[in-house]
């Protein structure tokens, strides 16, 4: 490991581990494996393929598909030369795919199995100047190519362009560099945290989508730490449980997926003893669900992580010692700033607020993005004086723990009181008949906005509106409790699993001049 903590490019890490542990598996998917030595060779061959297609430093490569071993190799090959990979969420509609492809200006679109036709249709119908290459063709081309010579990219060259979730308006492409993706690894290891000290036989279980920082970021952690990534094409609770028993020791999962895992019938017979650390985040985690997870896998170190695409993922963390089976106040927090990161809570003018007051989270970190691709005004609005303004509403306690209230844009103002949906959702989640809940603000003549809860029932259960409202009132202030309940069949979600409150709100705000009262 000596010296590797100082590396700030993917080229350096790949070369290091190819020399240090050439026969150790780097990437495993189904019955295919790629050792670190083979990864070094494969990425050099893929560089040759990219060069043959006129792709070099600063050019964009798009990927449309699920999690595939060849995608991660392609990303790493591009990173070695400073070509920028832009993975596109495979669940997106054709118009959304077309927007992202057009925005990237990608010369090459590589498609996973089953997505070639969709990509060709989007390219043709939108007049895009991009070559579509299915993954089998890329594999064949790499097999026939010679390892290429190249000039390695530098620390601050962009290598990844991830598109924000786009819960409002068009998604924005965050430019992420070698250094921003790798810079927090050294400080965290130097701090001696157990979850950053990987053993050679550890393995990262990867089921979250590769077009999301939560899915790709853990592969980056694994590759840079010299351990295996067990790749799953997409999240499925039964398959995820198989991955645990296949040797997954570290993993990241969003709350909705974690709920599916621990409630799956196979969970009762799954051996969870191999899990060392389970990271969760990307959406609010109800306390009752977290307690259920701790009970299901008691030996696993639970790590809540908070971050965003624009910060290359995690910038704060709640460590295992702050989790307990009976639950505690800190389990409602997103933890404290990670080593190398500064976090403050600011008011609308950007001034830091006293501890305990709610404002916007601002982050100063070497992991902050370079900027939004082709959006200088949006970049200036988000990045100011080295700080990334996140759009998340939170308070910080005297010990530096961050309690996220919600996305600022989701805040409900009812009778002049600020109501943060995540807090109300957490209060309702423990109701025995409710599987999922999302809270929104709807127009109200008296209060301006009224709190409404949209719920999905557990199988075989029914919900009584008055009972749920009373249940919530026992747990949050009366003005925060929902005034009405809607029972729905399924929660609308974006490709990264976040609930689309905007979609739930739309029917109630149709015809209104503005989306707040």
C-alpha positions in Angstrom: 0.0 0.0 0.0 3.0 2.3 0.4 2.8 5.4 -1.7 -0.7 4.6 -3.1 -2.4 6.9 -0.7 -0.8 9.8 -2.6 -2.1 8.7 -6.0 -4.6 11.1 -7.5 -5.1 9.5 -11.0 -6.7 6.3 -12.0 -3.7 5.6 -14.3 -1.5 5.5 -11.2 -3.8 3.2 -9.3 -4.2 0.7 -12.1 -0.5 0.6 -12.8 0.2 0.2 -9.0 -2.2 -2.7 -8.4 -1.2 -4.5 -11.6 2.4 -4.6 -10.3 1.5 -5.2 -6.6 -1.2 -7.9 -7.0 -1.5 -8.8 -10.7 -3.4 -12.1 -10.1 -6.0 -10.8 -7.6 -9.5 -10.3 -9.1 -10.4 -6.7 -9.7 -13.8 -7.1 -11.3 -16.2 -10.1 -11.2 -19.5 -10.5 -12.9 -21.4 -13.8 -13.1 -18.7 -16.2 -14.4 -16.3 -13.6 -15.8 -13.4 -12.2 -13.9 -10.7 -9.6 -14.6 -7.6 -9.6 -12.5 -5.6 -6.4 -11.8 -3.0 -7.4 -14.3 -5.6 -8.1 -16.9 -7.3 -4.8 -16.1 -4.1 -3.0 -16.8 -3.8 -4.8 -20.2 -7.5 -4.5 -21.1 -7.7 -0.7 -20.4 -4.6 -0.2 -22.6 -6.3 -2.1 -25.4 -9.5 -0.1 -24.9 -7.4 3.1 -25.1 -6.3 1.8 -28.5 -9.9 1.3 -29.5 -10.8 4.8 -28.4 -7.8 6.3 -30.3 -8.9 4.4 -33.4 -12.3 6.2 -33.1 -10.6 9.6 -32.8 -11.3 9.9 -29.1 -8.7 11.5 -26.9 -8.3 13.8 -23.9 -11.5 16.0 -23.3 -13.7 13.9 -25.7 -16.9 12.4 -24.3 -17.9 8.7 -24.4 -21.5 7.8 -23.4 -22.7 4.5 -22.0 -26.3 3.4 -22.1 -26.9 0.2 -20.2 -27.0 -1.6 -16.9 -24.0 -2.4 -14.7 -21.5 -4.4 -16.9 -17.9 -5.3 -16.3 -16.9 -3.8 -19.7 -18.4 -0.5 -18.7 -16.1 -0.1 -15.7 -13.1 -1.1 -17.9 -14.2 1.5 -20.5 -14.5 4.2 -17.8 -11.0 3.4 -16.5 -9.5 3.3 -20.0 -11.0 6.8 -20.7 -9.7 8.0 -17.3 -6.2 6.9 -18.1 -6.1 9.3 -21.1 -8.5 12.0 -19.9 -11.4 11.0 -22.0 -14.7 11.7 -20.2 -17.2 8.9 -19.7 -20.9 9.9 -19.3 -23.1 6.9 -18.2 -26.8 7.5 -18.9 -29.5 6.0 -16.7 -31.1 3.1 -18.6 -34.6 3.8 -17.2 -34.7 7.3 -18.7 -37.2 8.1 -21.5 -35.9 8.5 -25.0 -36.3 12.3 -24.8 -34.2 12.4 -21.6 -31.5 10.2 -23.2 -31.5 12.4 -26.3 -31.0 15.5 -24.1 -28.1 14.0 -22.3 -26.5 12.6 -25.4 -26.9 16.0 -27.1 -25.5 17.8 -24.1 -22.4 15.6 -23.9 -21.6 15.9 -27.6 -20.4 12.3 -27.3 -18.6 10.8 -30.3 -19.2 7.3 -29.2 -22.2 5.7 -27.5 -21.5 2.2 -26.1 -24.6 0.2 -25.3 -25.1 -2.7 -22.8 -27.0 -5.8 -23.9 -30.5 -4.9 -25.0 -30.0 -1.1 -25.4 -28.5 -0.9 -28.9 -31.8 -0.4 -30.7 -32.9 2.3 -28.2 -29.6 4.2 -28.7 -29.7 4.0 -32.5 -33.3 5.2 -32.4 -32.4 8.2 -30.2 -29.4 9.1 -32.3 -31.2 8.9 -35.6 -34.4 10.7 -34.6 -32.5 13.5 -33.0 -29.9 14.0 -35.7 -27.0 13.3 -33.3 -23.5 12.9 -34.6 -22.5 9.8 -32.5 -21.5 6.3 -33.4 -23.4 3.5 -31.6 -21.3 0.5 -30.6 -22.9 -2.5 -28.7 -20.8 -3.9 -25.9 -20.0 -7.2 -27.8 -18.4 -5.1 -30.5 -16.4 -3.2 -28.0 -15.2 -6.5 -26.4 -14.3 -7.9 -29.8 -12.4 -4.7 -30.7 -10.5 -4.7 -27.4 -9.6 -8.4 -28.0 -8.2 -7.6 -31.4 -6.4 -4.4 -30.4 -2.8 -4.0 -29.2 -2.1 -2.3 -25.9 -1.7 1.3 -26.8 0.9 3.9 -25.8 -0.6 7.1 -24.4 0.1 10.2 -22.4 -1.6 9.7 -19.0 -4.2 12.3 -17.8 -3.3 14.6 -15.0 -4.9 15.1 -11.6 -7.3 17.9 -12.6 -8.4 16.5 -15.9 -12.1 15.6 -16.0 -12.8 11.9 -16.5 -16.4 11.4 -15.5 -19.6 13.4 -16.3 -22.5 12.3 -14.2 -25.9 13.9 -14.7 -27.9 15.1 -11.7 -31.2 13.4 -11.0 -33.2 16.2 -12.7 -36.1 16.3 -10.2 -36.7 19.8 -11.6 -35.8 20.9 -15.1 -33.2 19.3 -17.3 -30.4 17.3 -15.7 -27.0 19.0 -15.4 -23.7 17.3 -16.2 -21.3 17.5 -13.2 -17.7 17.3 -14.4 -15.6 15.2 -12.1 -11.8 14.9 -12.2 -9.2 12.3 -11.4 -8.4 14.2 -8.2 -11.9 15.0 -7.1 -12.9 11.4 -7.4 -9.9 10.2 -5.4 -8.8 13.0 -3.1 -10.7 12.0 0.0 -9.3 8.5 0.1 -5.9 9.5 1.6 -7.3 11.6 4.5 -9.8 8.9 5.4 -7.1 6.2 5.5 -4.8 8.4 7.4 -7.5 8.9 10.0 -7.3 5.2 10.6 -11.0 4.5 10.2 -11.6 0.7 10.1 -13.9 0.9 7.0 -11.1 2.4 4.9 -8.5 -0.3 5.8 -9.3 -3.0 3.3 -7.9 -6.5 3.5 -6.9 -8.1 0.2 -9.8 -10.6 0.3 -12.5 -8.0 0.9 -15.0 -7.5 -1.9 -17.3 -4.6 -2.8 -20.9 -5.7 -3.7 -22.1 -3.4 -6.4 -25.9 -3.3 -7.2 -26.7 0.4 -7.4 -26.7 1.8 -10.9 -23.5 2.9 -12.6 -25.0 6.2 -13.8 -25.4 7.2 -10.1 -22.4 8.3 -7.9 -23.6 5.9 -5.2 -23.2 3.0 -7.7 -20.0 4.1 -9.5 -18.3 5.6 -6.4 -18.0 2.3 -4.6 -16.3 0.7 -7.6 -13.9 3.6 -7.6 -13.2 2.9 -3.9 -12.6 -0.8 -4.6 -10.3 -0.3 -7.6 -8.2 2.4 -5.8 -8.0 0.1 -2.8 -6.9 -3.0 -4.7 -10.0 -5.1 -3.8 -12.5 -7.0 -5.9 -15.8 -5.5 -7.1 -18.7 -8.1 -7.4 -20.8 -6.5 -10.1 -24.6 -7.1 -10.3 -26.4 -5.9 -13.4 -29.1 -4.2 -11.5 -30.6 -4.3 -8.0 -32.8 -7.2 -7.1 -33.2 -8.2 -3.5 -32.8 -11.9 -4.0 -29.7 -11.4 -6.2 -28.3 -9.0 -3.7 -28.6 -11.6 -0.9 -26.8 -14.1 -3.2 -24.0 -11.5 -3.5 -23.7 -11.3 0.2 -23.2 -15.0 0.4 -20.8 -14.9 -2.5 -18.4 -12.9 -0.5 -19.5 -9.3 -0.5 -17.9 -7.6 2.6 -18.6 -3.9 1.8 -21.6 -2.4 0.0 -23.7 0.7 -0.5 -27.5 0.6 -0.7 -30.3 3.2 -0.7 -33.1 2.9 2.0 -35.8 1.7 -0.4 -33.5 -1.1 -1.6 -32.4 -2.0 2.0 -36.1 -2.3 2.9 -36.6 -4.8 0.1 -33.6 -6.8 1.1 -34.4 -7.2 4.8 -38.1 -8.0 4.1 -37.3 -10.6 1.4 -38.2 -14.2 2.4 -34.6 -15.3 1.7 -33.2 -12.8 4.3 -34.3 -15.2 7.1 -31.9 -17.9 5.9 -29.1 -15.6 4.5 -25.7 -15.7 6.3 -24.9 -12.0 6.9 -21.8 -12.7 9.0 -19.4 -11.8 6.1 -20.6 -8.2 5.9 -18.1 -5.9 7.5 -19.6 -2.5 6.6 -22.9 -1.5 5.0 -23.1 2.0 3.7 -26.5 3.6 3.2 -27.7 7.0 2.0 -29.0 9.0 -1.0 -32.4 9.3 0.6 -33.8 9.8 4.1 -33.6 6.6 6.2 -36.6 6.1 8.6 -35.4 5.2 12.1 -37.6 2.2 12.3 -36.2 0.8 9.1 -32.6 1.4 10.3 -33.3 -0.4 13.6 -34.8 -3.3 11.6 -31.6 -3.4 9.5 -29.3 -3.4 12.6 -31.4 -6.2 14.1 -31.2 -8.3 10.8 -27.4 -7.9 10.4 -26.1 -7.1 13.9 -22.4 -7.8 13.2 -22.3 -5.4 10.1 -20.9 -2.0 10.7 -23.6 0.5 9.6 -22.3 3.6 7.9 -24.6 6.4 6.8 -23.1 8.6 4.1 -24.2 11.9 2.8 -23.1 13.5 -0.4 -24.2 14.3 -3.9 -23.1 14.0 -7.5 -21.4 17.4 -7.3 -19.2 16.3 -4.4 -18.2 13.0 -5.9 -20.3 11.2 -3.3 -19.8 11.1 0.5 -18.7 14.2 2.4 -20.1 13.3 5.8 -20.6 10.0 7.6 -22.3 8.5 10.6 -20.0 5.8 11.9 -21.0 2.3 13.3 -20.5 3.3 16.9 -23.3 5.9 16.6 -25.7 3.1 15.6 -27.6 1.1 18.2 -30.4 -1.6 18.1 -32.7 0.5 20.3 -32.1 3.6 18.2 -30.7 7.0 19.3 -30.9 10.7 18.3 -27.7 10.5 16.2 -29.1 7.8 14.0 -31.4 10.5 12.6 -28.3 12.5 11.5 -26.1 12.2 8.5 -23.0 12.2 10.8 -20.1 14.6 10.7 -17.8 15.9 8.0 -15.3 13.4 6.7 -11.5 14.0 7.0 -10.5 16.6 4.5 -14.0 18.2 4.3 -15.5 21.3 5.8 -19.2 21.7 6.2 -21.2 24.7 7.4 -24.9 25.6 7.5 -25.7 29.0 5.9 -28.6 31.4 5.5 -29.9 32.8 2.2 -27.1 35.3 2.1 -24.4 32.6 2.5 -23.6 33.6 6.1 -22.9 30.8 8.6 -25.7 30.2 11.0 -25.4 29.4 14.8 -25.5 25.7 15.7 -29.1 24.3 15.9 -30.6 26.7 13.2 -31.8 25.3 9.9 -30.2 26.5 6.7 -28.5 25.3 3.6 -25.5 22.8 3.7 -22.4 24.2 2.1 -19.4 22.0 1.5 -15.7 22.8 1.0 -13.9 19.7 -0.2 -11.2 18.6 -2.7 -13.9 16.2 -4.0 -16.1 19.1 -5.3 -16.9 19.0 -9.0 -15.1 21.1 -11.6 -18.4 22.6 -12.6 -21.6 21.9 -14.6 -20.8 21.1 -18.2 -21.8 24.0 -20.6 -23.7 25.8 -17.7 -21.5 28.6 -16.4 -24.3 30.4 -14.6 -25.5 27.3 -12.8 -21.8 26.6 -11.9 -21.4 30.1 -10.4 -24.7 29.6 -8.4 -23.6 26.3 -7.0 -19.8 26.8 -6.5 -18.9 30.0 -4.6 -15.5 30.8 -3.1 -14.6 27.1 -3.0 -17.9 26.0 -1.4 -20.5 23.8 -3.0 -24.0 25.0 -2.1 -26.0 21.8 -1.9 -29.7 22.8 -1.8 -30.2 20.6 1.2 -31.8 22.0 4.4 -30.2 21.0 7.6 -29.0 22.0 11.1 -25.8 21.2 12.8 -25.6 20.3 16.5 -22.9 21.4 19.0 -20.8 18.2 18.2 -20.9 18.9 14.4 -23.5 16.3 13.5 -25.7 17.3 10.6 -29.4 16.7 10.7 -30.9 16.9 7.2 -34.4 18.3 7.1 -35.0 18.0 3.4 -34.2 19.4 0.0 -34.9 23.1 0.3 -37.1 23.1 -2.7 -39.3 20.4 -1.1 -40.0 22.4 2.1 -43.6 23.0 2.8 -44.7 26.3 4.3 -47.9 25.9 6.2 -49.4 28.8 8.1 -45.9 30.4 8.1 -44.3 27.3 9.6 -41.6 25.4 7.7 -42.4 21.7 7.4 -39.7 19.3 6.1 -41.3 16.3 4.4 -38.5 13.9 5.5 -39.2 14.5 9.2 -42.9 13.8 8.8 -42.2 10.7 6.6 -39.9 9.3 9.3 -42.7 9.8 11.9 -45.3 7.9 9.7 -43.0 5.1 8.5 -43.3 3.0 11.6 -47.1 2.7 11.2 -47.8 -1.1 11.0 -49.9 -0.9 7.8 -47.6 1.3 5.8 -44.8 0.1 3.5 -43.7 3.5 2.0 -44.6 7.1 2.5 -43.9 10.4 0.8 -45.1 13.8 2.1 -46.0 16.7 -0.1 -47.5 20.2 0.2 -50.8 20.9 -1.5 -52.8 24.1 -1.9 -54.9 25.2 1.1 -57.0 28.3 1.3 -56.5 28.7 5.0 -52.8 27.7 5.5 -51.4 28.4 2.1 -50.1 24.8 1.9 -51.4 21.8 3.7 -49.4 18.6 4.5 -50.5 15.5 2.6 -49.1 12.0 3.0 -49.1 9.6 0.1 -48.7 6.0 1.3 -48.3 2.5 -0.1 -49.8 -0.2 2.1 -48.1 -3.4 3.1 -49.5 -6.4 1.3 -52.9 -7.3 2.8 -53.2 -4.2 4.8 -55.6 -1.2 4.6 -55.0 2.3 5.9 -57.5 4.4 7.9 -56.8 8.1 7.3 -57.7 9.3 10.8 -55.5 6.6 12.3 -52.5 7.6 10.3 -53.0 11.3 11.1 -53.3 10.4 14.9 -50.2 8.2 14.6 -48.2 11.1 13.1 -49.5 13.6 15.7 -48.1 11.4 18.4 -44.6 11.8 16.9 -44.4 15.3 15.4 -46.0 18.7 16.1 -49.6 19.1 15.0 -48.8 21.6 12.3 -46.4 19.1 10.7 -48.8 16.1 10.8 -50.6 15.4 7.5 -54.1 16.9 7.1 -55.0 14.2 4.5 -53.8 10.8 3.3 -53.7 9.4 -0.2 -53.3 5.6 -0.7 -51.3 4.9 -3.9 -50.2 1.6 -5.5 -46.5 2.5 -6.2 -44.1 5.4 -5.5 -42.8 7.3 -8.5 -39.0 7.2 -8.5 -36.2 8.5 -10.6 -33.5 6.1 -11.9 -31.4 6.5 -8.8 -34.3 5.5 -6.5 -35.3 8.9 -5.2 -39.0 9.5 -4.8 -40.3 12.1 -7.2 -42.4 14.3 -5.0 -42.8 16.7 -7.9 -44.8 14.0 -9.7 -47.0 13.5 -6.6 -47.5 17.2 -6.3 -48.5 17.9 -9.9 -52.2 17.0 -9.9 -52.8 19.3 -6.9 -51.0 22.3 -8.4 -52.3 22.0 -11.9 -53.6 25.5 -13.1 -51.9 27.3 -10.2 -49.7 30.3 -11.2 -46.9 29.0 -8.9 -46.0 25.9 -7.0 -46.1 27.4 -3.6 -48.9 29.3 -1.7 
